């Protein structure tokens, strides 16, 4: 193999200077190229190393972002409300399935030490009122009511029983209806010992408690429904004992009623609970106090006419039969919404006004004589001479003060007739004649003379077909 000799500079002879110069130039050129080549290779390796580091960092950054996205997706899936056969509209839950299908809702997050209580307000108990409120594990089966499966517990509104991990419950509290609030919570100390002491409330008052193991992922608020028409409102951030004022308000509405038969009270709402199959299945609601010169008028708004709209509004004596529609028996007078007739102590009515439907407001009042004084009122009737309509009575803004509607001429004519007949005016109110008037959507549609029974005329409402609901205002006028 032949070796390649590197050029070298020869300076032995002066005559060789030209040759030496050429060789020297060639040698320098070769060395310069070699040095530049070496430097170039170093720069390339350095740049390549930097680029590799940047690329590795870029891939690490992409993996980091992907990992964060995956964690967020897992957490989003984990903390997501779950429901089946339930229609969710904000904080309102309503049953959305067939009667044989269980509807179940599970909240997105479990109860914690800082948020250990929630409540459910029953807006409508539906056909059977099969509403359950309780706590379940995170991945509870949505085909079963809360409390039916292991590691779950629930208070059921239809029977007042507590179901604790089995389909057979034990008697726990009272039944719950529309307007009631069911609460469920975990005692704060339970989160430190991993044994859940669970308590339930009804309308802000404790019903009872039970103990069960704490699930590793926590216990999640759950609501179950099982019949048509059921609707509730969910309060996940409720606090125990915070709504005492509203409870007192509901109780005060209940105190306004002296008699209730097959009728349920929910604030100002009355709901028919009877069978509605025959004329004796009347649901009756009678006010605790009779109409007087201080409170001479009341109203009813038809919220749901039910199957037949057999709704009657009128006045009746205090001991009126509970299974008779107002107006059918002695000592009563009433305006019936289904046929627009007036019934006055008889089962046969007379044509009186138009029929009433959903959304219509029916009113009833008494036009008292000016000398009409109840023993309980004393001499304070003068305060009632001027009556101002309440702003909240939206449909009665056109109703005038008709408490003293008789003109002086009419009073004189009545006195002359009574004198001619030989009748004396009794000083007491019992047996006195008054004029009962009825209104529809704020307009007077008719009047009827009636004799006030002993004890006075009490506002009375009757219902006779399934699904009927009315909203009552016993004091639509304020003065």
C-alpha positions as CSV (number, residue, x, y, z in Angstrom):
1,X,0.0,0.0,0.0
2,X,1.5,3.3,-1.0
3,X,1.6,6.0,1.5
4,X,0.7,9.5,0.6
5,X,3.4,11.9,1.5
6,X,2.4,15.2,3.0
7,X,3.9,18.3,1.1
8,X,6.8,19.9,2.9
9,X,8.8,23.1,2.4
10,X,12.3,22.7,1.0
11,X,14.6,25.7,1.8
12,X,18.1,24.0,1.3
13,X,19.0,25.9,-1.9
14,X,18.3,29.5,-2.7
15,X,17.2,28.4,-6.1
16,X,14.4,26.4,-4.7
17,X,12.6,29.5,-3.3
18,X,9.9,29.4,-5.9
19,X,9.3,25.7,-5.4
20,X,9.4,26.2,-1.7
21,X,6.9,29.0,-1.9
22,X,4.5,26.9,-3.9
23,X,4.8,23.9,-1.6
24,X,4.5,26.1,1.5
25,X,1.3,27.6,0.1
26,X,-0.2,24.2,-0.6
27,X,0.8,23.0,2.9
28,X,-0.8,26.0,4.6
29,X,-4.0,25.6,2.5
30,X,-4.3,21.9,3.5
31,X,-3.8,22.6,7.2
32,X,-6.2,25.5,7.2
33,X,-8.9,23.3,5.5
34,X,-8.2,20.6,8.1
35,X,-8.5,23.0,11.0
36,X,-11.7,24.5,9.6
37,X,-13.1,21.0,9.0
38,X,-12.4,20.1,12.6
39,X,-14.0,23.2,13.9
40,X,-16.9,22.7,11.7
41,X,-17.4,19.2,13.0
42,X,-17.3,20.4,16.6
43,X,-19.9,23.1,15.9
44,X,-22.2,20.6,14.3
45,X,-21.9,18.2,17.2
46,X,-22.6,21.1,19.7
47,X,-25.6,22.4,17.8
48,X,-26.9,18.8,17.3
49,X,-26.6,18.2,21.0
50,X,-28.4,21.4,21.8
51,X,-31.2,20.5,19.3
52,X,-31.5,17.0,20.8
53,X,-31.9,18.5,24.3
54,X,-34.5,20.9,23.0
55,X,-36.4,18.1,21.3
56,X,-36.3,16.0,24.4
57,X,-37.6,18.9,26.5
58,X,-40.4,19.5,24.0
59,X,-41.5,15.9,24.1
60,X,-41.4,15.9,27.9
61,X,-43.5,19.1,27.8
62,X,-46.1,17.4,25.5
63,X,-46.3,14.4,27.7
64,X,-46.8,16.6,30.7
65,X,-49.6,18.4,29.1
66,X,-51.2,15.2,27.9
67,X,-50.9,13.8,31.5
68,X,-52.6,16.9,32.9
69,X,-55.4,16.6,30.4
70,X,-56.0,12.9,31.2
71,X,-56.1,13.7,34.9
72,X,-58.7,16.5,34.3
73,X,-60.8,14.1,32.2
74,X,-60.7,11.5,34.9
75,X,-61.6,14.0,37.6
76,X,-64.4,15.4,35.4
77,X,-65.8,12.0,34.9
78,X,-65.4,11.1,38.5
79,X,-67.2,14.2,39.8
80,X,-70.2,14.2,37.5
81,X,-73.8,13.9,38.5
82,X,-75.5,10.7,37.4
83,X,-79.2,10.2,36.8
84,X,-81.6,7.9,35.0
85,X,-85.4,8.4,34.3
86,X,-84.9,11.8,36.0
87,X,-85.3,15.2,34.3
88,X,-82.8,17.7,35.7
89,X,-83.6,21.4,35.3
90,X,-81.2,23.4,37.5
91,X,-82.0,22.3,41.1
92,X,-85.4,20.9,40.1
93,X,-85.7,17.1,39.6
94,X,-88.8,15.5,38.1
95,X,-89.7,11.9,37.3
96,X,-89.3,11.1,33.6
97,X,-90.1,7.4,33.1
98,X,-92.8,4.8,33.2
99,X,-94.5,3.9,36.4
100,X,-92.6,0.7,36.7
101,X,-89.2,2.2,36.2
102,X,-87.2,3.6,39.1
103,X,-85.7,7.0,38.6
104,X,-82.5,7.8,40.6
105,X,-80.3,10.8,40.9
106,X,-76.8,10.8,42.4
107,X,-75.0,14.1,43.1
108,X,-71.6,14.9,41.6
109,X,-69.7,15.2,44.9
110,X,-70.0,13.5,48.3
111,X,-70.8,15.0,51.6
112,X,-67.7,16.4,53.4
113,X,-66.9,17.7,56.9
114,X,-67.5,21.2,55.7
115,X,-70.6,20.4,53.7
116,X,-72.3,17.6,55.6
117,X,-76.0,18.2,55.0
118,X,-78.5,18.6,52.2
119,X,-82.3,18.9,51.8
120,X,-84.9,18.0,49.3
121,X,-88.2,20.0,49.1
122,X,-91.2,18.0,47.7
123,X,-92.8,20.2,45.1
124,X,-95.3,17.6,43.9
125,X,-95.7,14.1,45.4
126,X,-97.1,12.8,42.2
127,X,-99.4,9.7,42.0
128,X,-97.9,7.6,44.8
129,X,-95.3,9.9,46.5
130,X,-92.6,7.3,46.2
131,X,-89.8,9.7,46.8
132,X,-86.6,8.6,48.6
133,X,-83.8,10.8,50.0
134,X,-80.5,9.4,51.3
135,X,-76.9,8.6,50.7
136,X,-75.3,6.1,48.3
137,X,-71.8,5.1,47.1
138,X,-70.4,6.9,44.0
139,X,-71.2,4.2,41.4
140,X,-74.6,3.2,42.9
141,X,-76.9,1.4,40.5
142,X,-79.4,3.8,39.0
143,X,-82.0,1.1,38.6
144,X,-82.8,0.9,42.3
145,X,-84.2,3.3,44.9
146,X,-81.6,4.7,47.4
147,X,-81.5,2.4,50.4
148,X,-82.3,-0.8,48.6
149,X,-78.8,-1.9,47.9
150,X,-75.8,-2.4,50.3
151,X,-73.8,0.6,51.5
152,X,-76.8,2.9,51.0
153,X,-79.4,4.4,53.2
154,X,-82.6,6.4,52.5
155,X,-85.7,7.9,54.1
156,X,-88.8,7.1,52.0
157,X,-91.6,9.6,51.9
158,X,-94.5,7.3,50.9
159,X,-94.3,5.1,54.0
160,X,-92.0,7.0,56.3
161,X,-89.7,4.0,56.6
162,X,-85.9,3.9,56.6
163,X,-84.2,1.6,54.1
164,X,-80.7,0.6,55.0
165,X,-79.0,-1.6,52.4
166,X,-82.0,-3.8,51.8
167,X,-85.4,-3.7,50.1
168,X,-87.3,-4.1,53.3
169,X,-87.5,-1.0,55.5
170,X,-88.3,-0.3,59.1
171,X,-90.6,2.3,60.6
172,X,-88.7,5.4,61.1
173,X,-90.8,8.6,60.8
174,X,-94.0,10.0,59.4
175,X,-95.0,10.1,55.8
176,X,-94.1,13.2,53.7
177,X,-96.2,15.0,51.2
178,X,-96.0,18.1,48.9
179,X,-94.5,21.0,50.7
180,X,-92.5,18.9,53.1
181,X,-88.7,19.1,53.3
182,X,-86.6,16.0,53.9
183,X,-83.0,16.5,55.0
184,X,-80.1,14.1,55.3
185,X,-76.6,14.7,56.8
186,X,-73.5,13.1,58.4
187,X,-72.3,14.1,61.8
188,X,-68.9,15.9,61.4
189,X,-67.1,13.6,63.9
190,X,-67.9,10.7,61.5
191,X,-65.3,11.9,59.0
192,X,-62.5,11.4,61.6
193,X,-63.5,7.8,62.5
194,X,-64.6,6.6,59.1
195,X,-68.0,5.4,60.5
196,X,-70.9,7.4,59.3
197,X,-73.5,8.5,61.7
198,X,-76.3,9.6,59.4
199,X,-79.3,11.6,60.5
200,X,-82.5,12.6,58.8
201,X,-84.8,15.6,59.2
202,X,-88.3,16.6,58.2
203,X,-89.2,20.2,57.9
204,X,-86.0,21.1,59.8
205,X,-86.7,18.8,62.8
206,X,-84.6,15.6,63.4
207,X,-86.4,12.4,62.8
208,X,-83.7,9.9,63.7
209,X,-80.3,8.5,62.9
210,X,-78.4,5.4,61.9
211,X,-74.8,4.2,61.6
212,X,-73.1,2.6,58.6
213,X,-69.5,2.2,57.3
214,X,-68.1,5.2,55.4
215,X,-67.4,4.4,51.7
216,X,-63.8,5.0,50.6
217,X,-64.9,7.5,48.0
218,X,-67.5,9.1,50.4
219,X,-71.3,9.0,50.5
220,X,-73.1,10.9,47.8
221,X,-76.5,12.6,48.1
222,X,-79.2,10.7,46.2
223,X,-82.9,11.1,45.3
224,X,-85.2,8.3,44.1
225,X,-88.6,8.6,42.4
226,X,-91.0,6.0,41.2
227,X,-94.3,7.4,40.0
228,X,-95.7,10.0,37.6
229,X,-95.9,13.6,38.5
230,X,-93.2,13.5,41.2
231,X,-91.1,16.6,41.4
232,X,-88.6,17.9,44.0
233,X,-86.1,20.7,44.5
234,X,-82.6,19.8,45.6
235,X,-80.7,22.0,48.1
236,X,-77.1,20.7,48.3
237,X,-75.8,23.6,50.3
238,X,-78.6,23.7,52.9
239,X,-77.9,24.3,56.5
240,X,-79.8,22.7,59.3
241,X,-82.0,25.1,61.2
242,X,-81.6,27.9,58.8
243,X,-85.2,28.0,57.4
244,X,-87.2,28.1,60.7
245,X,-89.0,31.3,59.5
246,X,-90.4,29.5,56.4
247,X,-91.5,26.6,58.6
248,X,-93.3,28.9,60.9
249,X,-94.9,30.5,57.8
250,X,-96.2,27.2,56.5
251,X,-97.5,26.3,60.0
252,X,-99.3,29.7,60.1
253,X,-101.1,28.9,56.9
254,X,-102.2,25.6,58.3
255,X,-103.5,27.3,61.4
256,X,-105.8,29.3,59.2
257,X,-107.9,26.2,58.6
258,X,-110.3,24.9,61.1
259,X,-111.4,21.8,59.3
260,X,-109.7,19.7,56.6
261,X,-111.2,16.6,55.1
262,X,-109.4,14.8,52.2
263,X,-107.5,18.0,51.5
264,X,-103.8,18.6,52.0
265,X,-102.4,22.0,52.8
266,X,-99.1,23.2,51.4
267,X,-98.7,26.9,52.3
268,X,-101.5,28.6,50.4
269,X,-102.1,25.5,48.2
270,X,-104.9,23.1,48.8
271,X,-104.8,19.7,47.1
272,X,-107.6,17.1,46.8
273,X,-106.7,13.7,48.3
274,X,-110.0,11.9,48.0
275,X,-111.0,9.1,45.7
276,X,-113.3,11.2,43.5
277,X,-115.5,8.3,42.6
278,X,-118.9,9.3,44.1
279,X,-120.6,12.4,45.5
280,X,-119.7,11.5,49.0
281,X,-116.0,11.7,48.3
282,X,-115.9,15.4,48.8
283,X,-112.8,17.1,50.0
284,X,-113.6,20.0,52.3
285,X,-111.5,22.8,53.6
286,X,-113.1,25.3,56.0
287,X,-111.4,28.4,57.4
288,X,-110.9,28.7,61.2
289,X,-112.6,32.2,61.4
290,X,-115.8,33.4,59.8
291,X,-116.1,36.4,57.5
292,X,-116.6,39.7,59.3
293,X,-116.6,43.4,58.6
294,X,-112.8,43.3,59.1
295,X,-112.3,40.5,56.6
296,X,-115.3,40.2,54.4
297,X,-113.8,38.7,51.2
298,X,-111.5,35.8,50.1
299,X,-110.3,34.3,46.8
300,X,-109.4,31.0,45.2
301,X,-107.2,30.5,42.1
302,X,-107.6,27.3,40.2
303,X,-104.1,25.9,39.8
304,X,-105.1,22.5,38.4
305,X,-108.8,21.7,37.5
306,X,-108.1,18.0,37.8
307,X,-110.3,15.5,35.9
308,X,-113.7,17.3,36.2
309,X,-113.0,20.7,37.9
310,X,-115.6,19.9,40.6
311,X,-114.4,22.9,42.6
312,X,-116.8,24.9,44.7
313,X,-116.3,28.2,46.5
314,X,-118.6,29.6,49.1
315,X,-119.7,30.1,52.7
316,X,-121.0,27.5,55.2
317,X,-121.9,27.1,58.8
318,X,-119.3,25.9,61.2
319,X,-120.8,22.4,61.6
320,X,-121.3,21.8,57.9
321,X,-121.1,18.1,56.8
322,X,-117.6,17.1,55.7
323,X,-118.9,14.9,52.8
324,X,-121.1,17.5,51.2
325,X,-120.1,20.1,48.6
326,X,-120.6,23.7,49.8
327,X,-124.1,24.8,48.8
328,X,-125.7,21.4,48.8
329,X,-126.9,21.4,52.5
330,X,-128.6,23.9,54.7
331,X,-126.6,26.8,56.0
332,X,-124.4,27.2,52.9
333,X,-124.1,29.0,49.6
334,X,-121.6,28.3,46.9
335,X,-120.5,29.0,43.3
336,X,-119.5,25.9,41.4
337,X,-116.8,26.1,38.8
338,X,-117.7,23.1,36.7
339,X,-121.2,24.4,35.6
340,X,-121.2,28.0,36.7
341,X,-124.3,27.4,38.9
342,X,-125.0,28.7,42.4
343,X,-126.2,26.3,45.1
344,X,-128.0,27.6,48.2
345,X,-128.9,24.9,50.7
346,X,-130.0,22.5,47.9
347,X,-128.5,19.9,45.7
348,X,-130.1,21.6,42.7
349,X,-128.3,24.7,41.4
350,X,-129.4,27.7,39.5
351,X,-127.6,29.3,36.5
352,X,-125.5,32.1,37.9
353,X,-122.2,32.8,36.0
354,X,-119.7,31.4,33.6
355,X,-117.7,28.3,34.1
356,X,-114.2,28.6,35.6
357,X,-111.1,26.9,34.3
358,X,-107.4,26.7,35.1
359,X,-105.9,30.1,36.0
360,X,-109.3,31.6,36.8
361,X,-109.7,33.4,40.2
362,X,-113.0,32.9,42.0
363,X,-113.9,35.2,44.9
364,X,-116.6,35.3,47.5
365,X,-117.6,38.0,50.0
366,X,-120.3,39.5,52.1
367,X,-122.0,42.9,51.8
368,X,-122.7,43.7,55.5
369,X,-125.4,46.1,56.7
370,X,-123.8,49.2,58.3
371,X,-125.2,48.4,61.7
372,X,-123.8,44.8,61.5
373,X,-121.5,44.3,64.5
374,X,-119.9,41.1,65.7
375,X,-119.3,40.7,69.4
376,X,-115.6,40.1,68.8
377,X,-115.2,43.3,66.8
378,X,-116.5,45.8,69.2
379,X,-116.8,49.3,67.8
380,X,-113.8,49.1,65.5
381,X,-115.7,48.7,62.2
382,X,-114.9,52.3,61.2
383,X,-111.4,51.2,60.2
384,X,-113.0,49.1,57.4
385,X,-114.8,52.0,55.7
386,X,-111.9,52.3,53.3
387,X,-110.4,49.2,51.8
388,X,-107.2,49.2,49.8
389,X,-106.3,46.4,47.4
390,X,-103.2,44.4,48.3
391,X,-100.4,44.6,45.7
392,X,-100.1,40.9,45.9
393,X,-103.7,40.3,44.8
394,X,-102.9,40.6,41.1
395,X,-106.4,39.6,39.9
396,X,-108.5,41.7,42.3
397,X,-107.2,45.1,41.3
398,X,-110.6,45.8,39.8
399,X,-112.6,44.8,42.8
400,X,-114.2,47.7,44.6
401,X,-114.9,47.9,48.3
402,X,-118.4,46.3,48.3
403,X,-118.6,45.7,52.1
404,X,-121.0,48.6,52.4
405,X,-122.4,48.7,48.9
406,X,-126.1,49.4,49.8
407,X,-127.2,53.0,49.1
408,X,-129.1,55.0,51.6
409,X,-132.3,54.8,49.5
410,X,-132.1,51.0,49.4
411,X,-131.6,50.8,53.2
412,X,-134.7,53.0,53.7
413,X,-136.8,50.8,51.3
414,X,-135.7,47.7,53.2
415,X,-136.6,49.3,56.5
416,X,-140.0,50.3,55.2
417,X,-140.6,46.8,53.9
418,X,-139.7,45.3,57.3
419,X,-141.9,47.7,59.1
420,X,-144.8,46.9,56.8
421,X,-144.3,43.2,57.4
422,X,-144.2,43.8,61.1
423,X,-140.7,42.5,61.5
424,X,-138.3,44.0,64.0
425,X,-134.6,44.5,63.4
426,X,-132.7,42.2,65.8
427,X,-129.7,43.7,67.5
428,X,-127.8,40.5,67.3
429,X,-126.1,39.3,64.1
430,X,-127.5,35.8,64.3
431,X,-130.2,35.3,61.7
432,X,-129.5,38.7,60.0
433,X,-129.8,38.8,56.2
434,X,-126.7,39.7,54.2
435,X,-125.8,39.8,50.6
436,X,-123.3,37.2,49.4
437,X,-121.5,38.2,46.2
438,X,-119.2,36.2,44.0
439,X,-116.4,37.3,41.6
440,X,-114.6,35.9,38.7
441,X,-111.2,37.3,37.8
442,X,-111.8,40.5,39.8
443,X,-115.3,41.2,38.4
444,X,-118.6,40.7,40.3
445,X,-120.8,38.2,38.5
446,X,-123.7,38.0,40.9
447,X,-125.2,38.3,44.4
448,X,-127.4,36.2,46.6
449,X,-129.3,37.0,49.7
450,X,-128.6,34.7,52.6
451,X,-129.2,34.4,56.3
452,X,-126.1,34.3,58.5
453,X,-126.2,31.0,60.5
454,X,-125.3,30.9,64.2
455,X,-121.6,31.5,64.6
456,X,-121.2,33.2,61.2
457,X,-120.4,32.2,57.7
458,X,-117.0,30.4,57.3
459,X,-115.1,30.4,54.0
460,X,-115.4,26.9,52.6
461,X,-113.9,25.2,49.6
462,X,-115.0,21.9,48.2
463,X,-113.3,19.6,45.6
464,X,-114.5,16.3,44.1
465,X,-112.2,15.0,41.3
466,X,-108.7,13.7,41.3
467,X,-105.8,16.1,40.7
468,X,-107.6,19.3,41.7
469,X,-105.4,22.0,43.3
470,X,-106.3,25.5,44.3
471,X,-104.4,28.4,45.8
472,X,-106.3,30.3,48.5
473,X,-105.9,33.8,49.7
474,X,-108.1,34.4,52.8
475,X,-107.1,38.0,53.0
476,X,-106.7,39.5,49.5
477,X,-107.7,42.9,50.8
478,X,-105.8,45.0,53.3
479,X,-106.9,48.2,55.0
